[in-house]
Amino acid sequence: MSNQLRKSLLLYPAGVILILAVLSLFLQRAPRPARSPQLPAPDPRLANLGVAPDWTTLARYNDVLTRAEFVNTLQDIYLLGENLHFDVTEKGVTVTSTLSTSGPPVSFARQGTRRPPPRYWRPASEIPVGPPGQPLSGIRIAIDPGHIGGKWAQMEQRWYQVDDTIPVTEGDMTLLTAKLLAPRLESLGAIVTLVRSSCEPVTELRPHDLAEYASRLMPGAPSDELVSLSEKLFYRSAEIRARAALINGTIKPDLVLCLHFNAEHWGNDPSNPKFSNRNHFHMILHGSYMDGEIAHEDERLELMHKIFQRVHEEEVPLASAVAAAFLEDTGLPAYLYRLGKPARRVGPALWTRNLLANRLYQCPVLFCEPYVMNNEDVYNRVQAGDYDDEREVAGKLRKSIYREYRDAVVKGLVNYYSSRPEGDL
Protein backbone atom coordinates (compact mmCIF):
# COMPACT_ATOMS: atom_id res chain seq x y z
CA MET A 1 0.00 0.00 0.00
CA SER A 2 1.40 3.43 -0.95
CA ASN A 3 1.99 6.20 1.61
CA GLN A 4 -0.54 8.39 -0.25
CA LEU A 5 -3.23 5.69 0.10
CA ARG A 6 -2.47 5.29 3.81
CA LYS A 7 -2.87 9.03 4.33
CA SER A 8 -6.17 9.00 2.41
CA LEU A 9 -7.61 6.19 4.50
CA LEU A 10 -6.80 8.05 7.70
CA LEU A 11 -9.25 10.74 6.62
CA TYR A 12 -12.20 8.28 6.57
CA PRO A 13 -14.20 7.18 9.63
CA ALA A 14 -13.58 3.59 10.77
CA GLY A 15 -17.05 2.49 9.61
CA VAL A 16 -16.40 3.65 6.06
CA ILE A 17 -13.07 1.85 6.02
CA LEU A 18 -14.79 -1.36 7.18
CA ILE A 19 -17.40 -1.07 4.41
CA LEU A 20 -14.69 -0.52 1.82
CA ALA A 21 -12.75 -3.54 3.10
CA VAL A 22 -15.80 -5.80 2.98
CA LEU A 23 -16.68 -4.59 -0.50
CA SER A 24 -13.13 -5.26 -1.67
CA LEU A 25 -13.25 -8.78 -0.23
CA PHE A 26 -16.61 -9.45 -1.87
CA LEU A 27 -15.34 -8.31 -5.25
CA GLN A 28 -12.31 -10.58 -4.91
CA ARG A 29 -14.52 -13.57 -4.12
CA ALA A 30 -17.36 -12.80 -6.48
CA PRO A 31 -17.99 -15.77 -8.77
CA ARG A 32 -16.72 -15.42 -12.28
CA PRO A 33 -19.27 -15.50 -15.07
CA ALA A 34 -20.10 -19.09 -15.96
CA ARG A 35 -18.30 -20.26 -19.05
CA SER A 36 -20.32 -22.02 -21.68
CA PRO A 37 -19.05 -25.62 -21.62
CA GLN A 38 -17.51 -26.92 -24.82
CA LEU A 39 -19.29 -30.21 -25.41
CA PRO A 40 -18.89 -32.56 -28.35
CA ALA A 41 -21.81 -32.73 -30.73
CA PRO A 42 -23.97 -35.84 -30.30
CA ASP A 43 -23.15 -38.44 -32.91
CA PRO A 44 -24.73 -41.91 -33.18
CA ARG A 45 -21.26 -43.28 -33.92
CA LEU A 46 -20.09 -42.22 -30.45
CA ALA A 47 -21.14 -42.98 -26.89
CA ASN A 48 -22.81 -40.15 -24.95
CA LEU A 49 -20.33 -37.26 -24.53
CA GLY A 50 -17.73 -39.28 -26.41
CA VAL A 51 -15.26 -37.64 -28.79
CA ALA A 52 -13.98 -38.78 -32.17
CA PRO A 53 -11.07 -41.20 -31.70
CA ASP A 54 -7.47 -40.35 -32.48
CA TRP A 55 -6.27 -43.60 -34.03
CA THR A 56 -2.64 -42.40 -34.14
CA THR A 57 -2.41 -43.12 -30.40
CA LEU A 58 -2.42 -46.83 -31.22
CA ALA A 59 1.01 -46.69 -32.91
CA ARG A 60 2.67 -47.16 -29.52
CA TYR A 61 1.27 -50.71 -29.40
CA ASN A 62 3.23 -51.98 -32.40
CA ASP A 63 4.82 -55.38 -31.67
CA VAL A 64 3.21 -55.75 -28.23
CA LEU A 65 0.87 -58.71 -28.87
CA THR A 66 0.96 -61.64 -31.25
CA ARG A 67 -1.93 -62.14 -33.62
CA ALA A 68 -3.20 -65.12 -31.63
CA GLU A 69 -3.08 -63.18 -28.35
CA PHE A 70 -5.06 -60.31 -29.83
CA VAL A 71 -7.71 -62.46 -31.50
CA ASN A 72 -8.20 -64.75 -28.50
CA THR A 73 -8.56 -61.84 -26.07
CA LEU A 74 -10.92 -59.96 -28.38
CA GLN A 75 -13.23 -62.95 -28.86
CA ASP A 76 -13.01 -64.63 -25.45
CA ILE A 77 -13.21 -61.58 -23.19
CA TYR A 78 -14.42 -58.46 -24.94
CA LEU A 79 -16.91 -59.26 -27.69
CA LEU A 80 -20.30 -60.87 -27.15
CA GLY A 81 -21.07 -60.90 -30.88
CA GLU A 82 -19.15 -61.17 -34.13
CA ASN A 83 -16.08 -59.17 -35.03
CA LEU A 84 -17.45 -56.53 -37.40
CA HIS A 85 -15.09 -53.65 -36.70
CA PHE A 86 -11.52 -54.99 -36.48
CA ASP A 87 -9.70 -55.87 -39.70
CA VAL A 88 -7.21 -58.52 -38.63
CA THR A 89 -4.48 -59.75 -40.99
CA GLU A 90 -1.41 -61.85 -40.35
CA LYS A 91 0.68 -58.71 -39.84
CA GLY A 92 -1.59 -56.42 -37.86
CA VAL A 93 -5.00 -55.01 -37.00
CA THR A 94 -6.83 -51.92 -38.25
CA VAL A 95 -9.96 -50.56 -36.58
CA THR A 96 -12.69 -49.51 -39.00
CA SER A 97 -13.76 -45.88 -38.78
CA THR A 98 -15.97 -43.41 -40.61
CA LEU A 99 -15.27 -40.49 -38.26
CA SER A 100 -11.54 -40.15 -38.83
CA THR A 101 -8.71 -41.78 -40.75
CA SER A 102 -7.98 -45.19 -39.29
CA GLY A 103 -4.23 -44.86 -39.61
CA PRO A 104 -1.72 -47.66 -40.24
CA PRO A 105 -2.35 -51.10 -38.75
CA VAL A 106 -1.03 -51.96 -35.31
CA SER A 107 1.63 -54.53 -36.11
CA PHE A 108 1.63 -57.88 -34.32
CA ALA A 109 4.68 -59.17 -32.48
CA ARG A 110 6.73 -61.85 -34.16
CA GLN A 111 9.63 -64.00 -33.02
CA GLY A 112 12.20 -61.67 -31.47
CA THR A 113 10.17 -58.47 -31.94
CA ARG A 114 7.96 -58.41 -28.82
CA ARG A 115 7.91 -55.14 -26.89
CA PRO A 116 6.53 -54.52 -23.37
CA PRO A 117 3.14 -52.77 -23.35
CA PRO A 118 3.37 -49.02 -22.70
CA ARG A 119 1.18 -48.14 -19.70
CA TYR A 120 1.26 -46.01 -16.56
CA TRP A 121 0.23 -48.86 -14.24
CA ARG A 122 2.33 -51.78 -13.04
CA PRO A 123 1.27 -55.40 -12.55
CA ALA A 124 2.25 -57.04 -9.28
CA SER A 125 5.23 -58.72 -10.95
CA GLU A 126 6.81 -55.31 -11.66
CA ILE A 127 6.37 -53.79 -8.18
CA PRO A 128 9.30 -54.41 -5.80
CA VAL A 129 8.47 -56.34 -2.65
CA GLY A 130 8.43 -54.07 0.38
CA PRO A 131 9.81 -54.54 3.88
CA PRO A 132 8.23 -56.94 6.40
CA GLY A 133 4.82 -55.75 7.54
CA GLN A 134 4.34 -53.67 4.39
CA PRO A 135 2.73 -56.08 1.89
CA LEU A 136 1.28 -53.21 -0.16
CA SER A 137 4.49 -51.18 -0.22
CA GLY A 138 4.67 -48.77 -3.15
CA ILE A 139 1.40 -49.87 -4.76
CA ARG A 140 -0.52 -46.89 -6.12
CA ILE A 141 -4.25 -47.34 -5.38
CA ALA A 142 -7.07 -45.01 -6.39
CA ILE A 143 -10.30 -45.44 -4.43
CA ASP A 144 -13.34 -44.36 -6.41
CA PRO A 145 -16.38 -44.09 -4.10
CA GLY A 146 -19.30 -44.85 -6.39
CA HIS A 147 -21.96 -42.22 -7.15
CA ILE A 148 -22.01 -38.75 -5.55
CA GLY A 149 -24.47 -38.85 -2.65
CA GLY A 150 -25.41 -35.88 -0.52
CA LYS A 151 -27.89 -33.55 -2.18
CA TRP A 152 -27.44 -35.42 -5.47
CA ALA A 153 -28.50 -38.82 -4.14
CA GLN A 154 -32.18 -38.55 -5.00
CA MET A 155 -31.39 -37.39 -8.53
CA GLU A 156 -29.09 -40.41 -8.88
CA GLN A 157 -31.91 -42.66 -7.68
CA ARG A 158 -29.54 -44.20 -5.15
CA TRP A 159 -31.54 -43.16 -2.08
CA TYR A 160 -34.48 -44.32 -0.01
CA GLN A 161 -35.77 -43.52 3.47
CA VAL A 162 -38.28 -45.26 5.72
CA ASP A 163 -40.19 -42.76 7.86
CA ASP A 164 -37.70 -40.68 9.88
CA THR A 165 -34.91 -43.24 9.91
CA ILE A 166 -31.41 -42.73 8.50
CA PRO A 167 -31.58 -42.51 4.68
CA VAL A 168 -29.94 -45.34 2.77
CA THR A 169 -27.76 -43.35 0.37
CA GLU A 170 -25.20 -45.20 -1.71
CA GLY A 171 -22.94 -42.24 -2.48
CA ASP A 172 -22.56 -41.42 1.22
CA MET A 173 -22.06 -45.06 2.13
CA THR A 174 -19.30 -45.60 -0.43
CA LEU A 175 -17.52 -42.44 0.71
CA LEU A 176 -17.61 -43.55 4.34
CA THR A 177 -16.19 -46.93 3.32
CA ALA A 178 -13.47 -45.24 1.28
CA LYS A 179 -12.43 -43.04 4.20
CA LEU A 180 -12.13 -46.11 6.42
CA LEU A 181 -10.26 -48.05 3.75
CA ALA A 182 -7.65 -45.46 2.76
CA PRO A 183 -5.72 -45.22 6.06
CA ARG A 184 -5.72 -48.99 6.47
CA LEU A 185 -4.16 -49.44 3.02
CA GLU A 186 -1.65 -46.68 3.74
CA SER A 187 -0.62 -48.37 6.98
CA LEU A 188 0.33 -51.39 4.86
CA GLY A 189 2.51 -49.31 2.54
CA ALA A 190 0.13 -48.35 -0.28
CA ILE A 191 0.03 -44.90 -1.86
CA VAL A 192 -3.68 -44.06 -1.80
CA THR A 193 -5.71 -41.34 -3.51
CA LEU A 194 -9.45 -40.80 -3.17
CA VAL A 195 -11.02 -39.87 -6.50
CA ARG A 196 -13.58 -37.85 -4.55
CA SER A 197 -13.41 -36.93 -0.87
CA SER A 198 -16.81 -35.24 -0.47
CA CYS A 199 -20.38 -35.57 -1.67
CA GLU A 200 -19.76 -33.17 -4.53
CA PRO A 201 -19.27 -34.00 -8.22
CA VAL A 202 -15.83 -34.22 -9.76
CA THR A 203 -17.16 -32.81 -13.03
CA GLU A 204 -17.66 -29.05 -13.34
CA LEU A 205 -20.73 -29.65 -15.51
CA ARG A 206 -24.23 -29.59 -14.10
CA PRO A 207 -27.50 -30.88 -15.58
CA HIS A 208 -28.42 -27.49 -17.05
CA ASP A 209 -25.12 -27.47 -18.96
CA LEU A 210 -26.26 -30.63 -20.71
CA ALA A 211 -29.75 -29.46 -21.64
CA GLU A 212 -28.86 -28.56 -25.23
CA TYR A 213 -26.95 -31.82 -25.71
CA ALA A 214 -29.99 -33.72 -24.41
CA SER A 215 -32.35 -31.86 -26.75
CA ARG A 216 -30.14 -32.78 -29.72
CA LEU A 217 -30.14 -36.42 -28.63
CA MET A 218 -33.94 -36.44 -28.32
CA PRO A 219 -35.32 -33.69 -30.56
CA GLY A 220 -38.96 -32.93 -29.87
CA ALA A 221 -39.06 -34.87 -26.60
CA PRO A 222 -41.27 -33.53 -23.77
CA SER A 223 -39.51 -31.16 -21.38
CA ASP A 224 -39.70 -33.55 -18.41
CA GLU A 225 -37.95 -36.27 -20.43
CA LEU A 226 -35.25 -33.82 -21.47
CA VAL A 227 -34.69 -32.79 -17.86
CA SER A 228 -34.37 -36.45 -16.87
CA LEU A 229 -31.93 -37.11 -19.72
CA SER A 230 -29.84 -34.05 -18.78
CA GLU A 231 -29.58 -35.37 -15.23
CA LYS A 232 -28.56 -38.85 -16.39
CA LEU A 233 -25.92 -37.36 -18.71
CA PHE A 234 -24.60 -35.44 -15.71
CA TYR A 235 -24.22 -38.24 -13.18
CA ARG A 236 -23.79 -41.23 -15.48
CA SER A 237 -21.56 -39.80 -18.22
CA ALA A 238 -20.01 -36.43 -17.41
CA GLU A 239 -19.14 -37.41 -13.85
CA ILE A 240 -17.46 -40.69 -14.83
CA ARG A 241 -15.56 -39.02 -17.67
CA ALA A 242 -14.26 -36.37 -15.27
CA ARG A 243 -13.10 -39.08 -12.87
CA ALA A 244 -11.42 -40.90 -15.75
CA ALA A 245 -9.50 -37.75 -16.73
CA LEU A 246 -8.31 -37.41 -13.13
CA ILE A 247 -7.30 -41.07 -12.87
CA ASN A 248 -5.54 -41.35 -16.23
CA GLY A 249 -4.02 -37.88 -16.31
CA THR A 250 -3.04 -37.20 -12.69
CA ILE A 251 -3.33 -40.12 -10.28
CA LYS A 252 -2.08 -42.87 -12.64
CA PRO A 253 -2.63 -45.73 -10.20
CA ASP A 254 -1.73 -49.40 -10.42
CA LEU A 255 -5.38 -50.24 -9.77
CA VAL A 256 -8.71 -48.56 -9.07
CA LEU A 257 -11.10 -49.79 -6.41
CA CYS A 258 -14.61 -48.76 -7.46
CA LEU A 259 -16.68 -49.07 -4.29
CA HIS A 260 -20.41 -49.64 -4.67
CA PHE A 261 -23.33 -51.18 -2.83
CA ASN A 262 -25.81 -53.23 -4.82
CA ALA A 263 -29.59 -52.98 -4.86
CA GLU A 264 -32.60 -54.71 -6.30
CA HIS A 265 -35.67 -52.92 -7.61
CA TRP A 266 -37.30 -51.11 -4.69
CA GLY A 267 -40.24 -49.68 -6.56
CA ASN A 268 -41.00 -46.14 -7.66
CA ASP A 269 -41.55 -44.64 -4.21
CA PRO A 270 -38.25 -44.28 -2.27
CA SER A 271 -40.20 -43.38 0.86
CA ASN A 272 -41.95 -46.75 0.74
CA PRO A 273 -39.33 -49.13 -0.68
CA LYS A 274 -39.90 -52.73 -1.58
CA PHE A 275 -37.53 -54.91 0.45
CA SER A 276 -35.76 -57.87 -1.12
CA ASN A 277 -35.12 -61.15 0.65
CA ARG A 278 -31.92 -61.57 -1.37
CA ASN A 279 -28.44 -60.42 -0.39
CA HIS A 280 -25.34 -61.20 -2.46
CA PHE A 281 -21.94 -60.12 -3.75
CA HIS A 282 -20.16 -59.88 -7.08
CA MET A 283 -17.41 -57.93 -8.82
CA ILE A 284 -17.40 -56.55 -12.36
CA LEU A 285 -14.39 -56.63 -14.66
CA HIS A 286 -14.15 -55.07 -18.09
CA GLY A 287 -15.46 -56.97 -21.12
CA SER A 288 -18.59 -58.28 -22.84
CA TYR A 289 -19.31 -55.52 -25.34
CA MET A 290 -22.74 -55.72 -26.93
CA ASP A 291 -22.99 -55.10 -30.67
CA GLY A 292 -24.54 -51.66 -30.14
CA GLU A 293 -21.69 -50.65 -27.83
CA ILE A 294 -18.82 -51.79 -30.03
CA ALA A 295 -20.51 -49.89 -32.88
CA HIS A 296 -19.38 -46.69 -31.11
CA GLU A 297 -15.98 -45.70 -32.46
CA ASP A 298 -14.70 -44.18 -29.21
CA GLU A 299 -15.50 -47.44 -27.45
CA ARG A 300 -13.47 -49.32 -30.04
CA LEU A 301 -10.46 -47.11 -29.32
CA GLU A 302 -10.86 -47.54 -25.56
CA LEU A 303 -11.09 -51.30 -26.03
CA MET A 304 -7.82 -51.35 -27.98
CA HIS A 305 -6.04 -49.70 -25.05
CA LYS A 306 -7.40 -52.39 -22.74
CA ILE A 307 -6.37 -55.26 -24.99
CA PHE A 308 -2.85 -54.06 -25.78
CA GLN A 309 -2.11 -53.03 -22.21
CA ARG A 310 -3.05 -56.59 -21.19
CA VAL A 311 -5.28 -55.27 -18.42
CA HIS A 312 -7.38 -58.41 -18.19
CA GLU A 313 -4.35 -60.55 -17.33
CA GLU A 314 -3.83 -58.57 -14.12
CA GLU A 315 -7.49 -57.90 -13.32
CA VAL A 316 -8.62 -61.51 -13.09
CA PRO A 317 -6.15 -62.88 -10.50
CA LEU A 318 -6.34 -59.64 -8.52
CA ALA A 319 -10.15 -59.67 -8.49
CA SER A 320 -10.18 -63.38 -7.68
CA ALA A 321 -8.20 -62.75 -4.50
CA VAL A 322 -10.48 -59.91 -3.38
CA ALA A 323 -13.64 -61.85 -4.26
CA ALA A 324 -12.45 -64.88 -2.29
CA ALA A 325 -11.92 -62.68 0.77
CA PHE A 326 -15.37 -61.12 0.41
CA LEU A 327 -17.12 -64.46 0.08
CA GLU A 328 -15.25 -65.84 3.09
CA ASP A 329 -15.57 -62.85 5.41
CA THR A 330 -19.14 -61.75 4.65
CA GLY A 331 -20.76 -65.11 4.02
CA LEU A 332 -22.65 -63.55 1.12
CA PRO A 333 -23.56 -65.85 -1.78
CA ALA A 334 -22.11 -65.11 -5.20
CA TYR A 335 -24.53 -63.26 -7.45
CA LEU A 336 -25.58 -64.91 -10.71
CA TYR A 337 -26.70 -62.86 -13.70
CA ARG A 338 -29.84 -64.04 -15.45
CA LEU A 339 -29.54 -65.63 -18.87
CA GLY A 340 -29.51 -63.09 -21.66
CA LYS A 341 -27.79 -60.36 -19.65
CA PRO A 342 -24.73 -58.76 -21.32
CA ALA A 343 -22.27 -60.38 -18.94
CA ARG A 344 -19.80 -63.26 -19.01
CA ARG A 345 -18.73 -65.21 -15.93
CA VAL A 346 -14.96 -65.45 -15.47
CA GLY A 347 -14.75 -66.80 -11.92
CA PRO A 348 -16.65 -67.19 -8.64
CA ALA A 349 -18.63 -63.93 -8.23
CA LEU A 350 -16.62 -62.40 -11.12
CA TRP A 351 -18.35 -61.10 -14.24
CA THR A 352 -17.27 -59.06 -17.23
CA ARG A 353 -19.44 -56.14 -18.36
CA ASN A 354 -18.83 -53.00 -20.38
CA LEU A 355 -19.30 -50.27 -17.78
CA LEU A 356 -18.09 -46.74 -18.48
CA ALA A 357 -15.69 -46.59 -15.52
CA ASN A 358 -14.18 -49.99 -16.29
CA ARG A 359 -13.71 -48.96 -19.90
CA LEU A 360 -12.30 -45.46 -19.41
CA TYR A 361 -9.93 -46.09 -16.50
CA GLN A 362 -6.81 -47.34 -18.29
CA CYS A 363 -5.63 -49.72 -15.59
CA PRO A 364 -7.01 -52.72 -13.67
CA VAL A 365 -10.38 -51.82 -12.17
CA LEU A 366 -12.12 -53.79 -9.43
CA PHE A 367 -15.79 -52.79 -9.42
CA CYS A 368 -17.17 -54.10 -6.12
CA GLU A 369 -20.91 -54.76 -5.69
CA PRO A 370 -21.50 -56.24 -2.20
CA TYR A 371 -24.71 -56.10 -0.18
CA VAL A 372 -28.24 -55.42 -1.42
CA MET A 373 -29.17 -52.05 0.08
CA ASN A 374 -32.89 -52.81 0.20
CA ASN A 375 -32.39 -56.14 1.90
CA GLU A 376 -33.83 -55.84 5.42
CA ASP A 377 -30.68 -57.13 7.10
CA VAL A 378 -28.55 -54.60 5.22
CA TYR A 379 -31.06 -51.86 6.03
CA ASN A 380 -30.71 -52.63 9.75
CA ARG A 381 -26.94 -52.53 9.48
CA VAL A 382 -27.09 -49.13 7.78
CA GLN A 383 -29.31 -47.86 10.58
CA ALA A 384 -26.70 -49.05 13.09
CA GLY A 385 -24.12 -46.82 11.40
CA ASP A 386 -20.37 -47.18 11.78
CA TYR A 387 -18.81 -48.33 15.06
CA ASP A 388 -15.68 -49.98 16.48
CA ASP A 389 -15.40 -53.69 17.26
CA GLU A 390 -18.64 -55.67 17.12
CA ARG A 391 -22.22 -54.94 18.10
CA GLU A 392 -25.46 -56.88 18.09
CA VAL A 393 -27.48 -55.82 15.07
CA ALA A 394 -30.75 -57.55 14.15
CA GLY A 395 -30.01 -60.33 16.59
CA LYS A 396 -26.46 -61.04 15.44
CA LEU A 397 -23.05 -59.91 16.72
CA ARG A 398 -21.16 -58.30 13.83
CA LYS A 399 -18.85 -55.54 12.62
CA SER A 400 -20.25 -52.39 11.12
CA ILE A 401 -21.12 -53.01 7.49
CA TYR A 402 -18.55 -50.43 6.41
CA ARG A 403 -15.67 -52.02 8.33
CA GLU A 404 -16.63 -55.47 7.15
CA TYR A 405 -16.46 -54.12 3.58
CA ARG A 406 -13.11 -52.46 4.27
CA ASP A 407 -11.58 -55.52 5.90
CA ALA A 408 -12.58 -57.84 3.05
CA VAL A 409 -10.95 -55.54 0.47
CA VAL A 410 -7.78 -55.23 2.54
CA LYS A 411 -7.58 -58.98 3.11
CA GLY A 412 -7.92 -59.73 -0.59
CA LEU A 413 -5.30 -57.18 -1.64
CA VAL A 414 -2.84 -58.37 1.00
CA ASN A 415 -3.33 -61.99 -0.05
CA TYR A 416 -2.72 -61.11 -3.70
CA TYR A 417 0.32 -58.88 -3.32
CA SER A 418 1.87 -61.06 -0.59
CA SER A 419 2.01 -63.92 -3.09
CA ARG A 420 4.67 -62.09 -5.14
CA PRO A 421 7.95 -63.99 -4.92
CA GLU A 422 10.91 -61.77 -4.05
CA GLY A 423 13.09 -60.91 -7.00
CA ASP A 424 10.30 -61.54 -9.53
CA LEU A 425 11.23 -58.46 -11.55
SULNOR-V373054 format. One line per field, one symbol per residue. ss: DSSP state (h for helix, s for strand, l for the rest). phi: phi as a letter, one per 40 degrees, with the letter a starting at -180 (. if undefined). burial: I if it has 24 or more other ideal C-beta (glycine too) atoms within 12 Angstrom, else O. Layout:
ss = ???
phi = ???
burial = ???
This chain:
ss = llhhhhhhhhlllhhhhhhhhhhhhhhhhlllllllllllllllllllllllllhhhhhhhlllllhhhhhhhhhhhhsllllllssslllssssllllllllllssllllllllllllllllhhhlllllllllllllssssssllllhhhhhhhllsslllllllsshhhhhhhhhhhhhhhhhhlllssssllllllllllllhhhhhhhhhhhlllllhhhhhhhhhhhhhhhhhhhhhhhhhhhhhlllsssssssslllllllllllllslllsssssssllslhhhhllhhhhhhhhhhhhllhhhhhhhhhhhhhhhhhhhhllsslllllllllssssllssssllhhhhhlllsssssssssllshhhhhhhhhllllllsssllsssllhhhhhhhhhhhhhhhhhhlllllll
phi = .ccccccccccccdcccccccccccccccdccdcccccbccdaccbcdgcbdcbcccccccdgcbccccccccdccbbbcbccbbbcbbccabbccabcaccgccccccbdgbcbcccaccbcdcbbdcccdgbcbdgccbbbbccgbgfccccccgbaaacfbccccbdcccccccccccdcccccchcbbbccbbacbcccccbdccbccdccccbcgcdccccccccccccccbdcccccccccccbcfccabbccbbcabdbgcbccacccbcbaaaabbbcifccdccccccccccccccccccfccccccccccccccccccccgccccbccdgccabcbidgbbcaccccdccccadbbccbcgccbccccdcccccgcacfbacbfgbcaccccccddccccdcccccccccccgcb
burial = OOOOOOOOOOOOOOOOOOOOOOOOOOOOOOOOOOOOOOIIOIIOIIIIIIIOIOIOOIOOIIIIIIIOIIOOIIOOIIIIOOIOIIOIOOOIIIIIIOIOOIIOIIIIIOOOOOOOIOIIIIIIOOIOIOOOOOIIIIIIIIIIIIIIIIOIIIIIIIIIOOOOOOIIIIIIIIIIIIIIIIOIIIOIIIIIIIIIOOIOIIIOIIIOIIIIIIOOIIOOOOOOOIOOIIIIIIIIIIIIIIIIOIIIOOIIIIIIIIIIIIIIOIOOOIOOIOIOOOIIIIIIIIIIIOOOIIIIIIIIIIIIIIIIIIIIIIIIIIIIIIIIIIIOIIOIOIIOOOOOOIIIIIIIIIIIIIIIIIIIIIIIIIIIIIIIIIIIIIIIIIIIOIOOOOOOIOOOOIIIIIIIIIIIIIIIIIIIIIOIOOOOO
